[in-house]
Amino acid sequence: MNSESLSGRIPEILFFAFQMTFAIITPALMVGAYVERVNFSFVLTFSALWMLLCYAPTVHLIWGGGFLADGGIFGERGV
């Protein structure tokens, strides 16, 4: 870990695990709505597509130093 780390003073792997909890919890909540109605392969495909097409771009705009972060979405405090 170096002082120029994007995640501050915590190890990168811990920051990654923290962020992945958010990526995993939303599809898990959605699966509750259609559990036992679809195949498991659909659940895996849907979760992967949701993460790539919805979650990743949004997170990059906010936490990745995108224009929403630069525009002051976090207020005075920052990340």
PyMOL commands that set and color helices and strands:
alter all, ss='L'
color gray80, all
select helices_A, chain A and resi 12-34+40-62+67-70
alter helices_A, ss='H'
color red, helices_A
deselect
rebuild
show_as cartoon
